[in-house]
């Protein structure tokens, strides 16, 4: 018997491989799908079945890629959509995997046709529930992601799926969701790596609410990254890996500059300090560990894309990007910024100051223009700067007109997101930008202390 969970970094996406005897099944595979085949072959198994819990919004499914490698049959949820691949699954349908069996359970709410898959052991006892984006550790799936949908109606469906279908399965049933902490498909997913129906019944705040309170909370709308629309289309059409994967073409400074002149965007995945010291004018700075979280809100999906990084960062970034549907990666800069600067081409930089320097500036000179790109949740829990304009990083591209004019000090929790914000503003033509390194723990302003806003 084989069970293994795979986590896609950045996206906090969980996929699963279940096997017994010579057969195996994969639930919600990621796009770089060779990993499942390697594990199955190492255990003497062949992947015969691929199951999708719903039409995913935040990452490109690897079902088509994995099926092309293994010959497995694909079964998808959300049968109301015009899929170009696979077969729709129906409630109660069973999928044998050696002595094990998986059974489809309709759990609408996150999407109209969401499905959970129940895993039964060789004696026919219910063992696990692969809950997709219906039930997470400490949270439930968002209902505001279906474009044109009615969040309140979807919340009604979700409540019934949770209380009438999943919770009655039994406290001992292990819950295997499609995402962990950090995913945008939930609002506040807990860091529990393993959970059960019983743990969620007891500790999940959303499951403690009565129906009316649940509907009020669950139907709230949140930021929807613009790349979701493109990913949803790809997940209905099917999307094998692009031919350039896993390594984009390595371009000389001359060819890189030519692609840039032809309209390609530049994504720089180095650290914020490296970017601040020297970067290609117009480049967007998103450190490698944050690519999956922010690129979909800050870099257009349709644009040809150039990469700047160091060492193995390019391969890792390419992996993150294909999972999000960024297929038009033109290439990466050979020998990085050192080669670019040695070629005599323009190099830009961003001024950095410590959080103590900003505090002293506020105390000595009075208010200056400060942009805080933390989330509302962060300002509620850690405090906000009274004189700051608050625009979360993911909303910055559509709220540029709200950014104060003149010299600007950009603040976040550490400095990484502030550098990303500075790169977005610089690409839009802003100058005199100063990134504040540090965070609220170092705040010492006398005239401008941190204050805690009232919770909504």
Secondary structure as UniProt FT lines:
FT   STRAND          2..8
FT   TURN            9..12
FT   STRAND          13..20
FT   TURN            21..22
FT   STRAND          23..27
FT   HELIX           34..42
FT   TURN            43..44
FT   STRAND          46..51
FT   HELIX           63..70
FT   STRAND          73..76
FT   TURN            79..80
FT   STRAND          87..88
FT   TURN            91..92
FT   STRAND          94..97
FT   TURN            98..99
FT   STRAND          100..106
FT   TURN            108..109
FT   TURN            112..113
FT   STRAND          115..120
FT   TURN            122..123
FT   STRAND          126..132
FT   TURN            133..134
FT   STRAND          135..136
FT   TURN            137..138
FT   STRAND          139..140
FT   TURN            147..148
FT   HELIX           151..160
FT   HELIX           161..166
FT   HELIX           167..169
FT   TURN            171..172
FT   STRAND          174..177
FT   TURN            181..182
FT   TURN            184..185
FT   STRAND          195..196
FT   HELIX           197..203
FT   HELIX           205..208
FT   HELIX           211..218
FT   TURN            226..227
FT   HELIX           228..237
FT   TURN            243..246
FT   STRAND          250..251
FT   HELIX           253..261
FT   TURN            262..263
FT   STRAND          265..268
FT   HELIX           272..277
FT   TURN            281..282
FT   STRAND          284..285
FT   HELIX           288..290
FT   HELIX           291..298
FT   STRAND          305..308
FT   TURN            311..312
FT   HELIX           313..323
FT   TURN            324..325
FT   STRAND          329..333
FT   TURN            334..335
FT   HELIX           336..342
FT   TURN            343..344
FT   STRAND          351..354
FT   HELIX           355..365
FT   STRAND          370..372
FT   HELIX           376..382
FT   STRAND          384..385
FT   TURN            386..387
FT   STRAND          388..390
FT   HELIX           393..398
FT   HELIX           400..402
FT   STRAND          408..411
FT   HELIX           416..427
FT   TURN            428..429
FT   STRAND          433..437
FT   HELIX           440..442
FT   STRAND          450..451
//
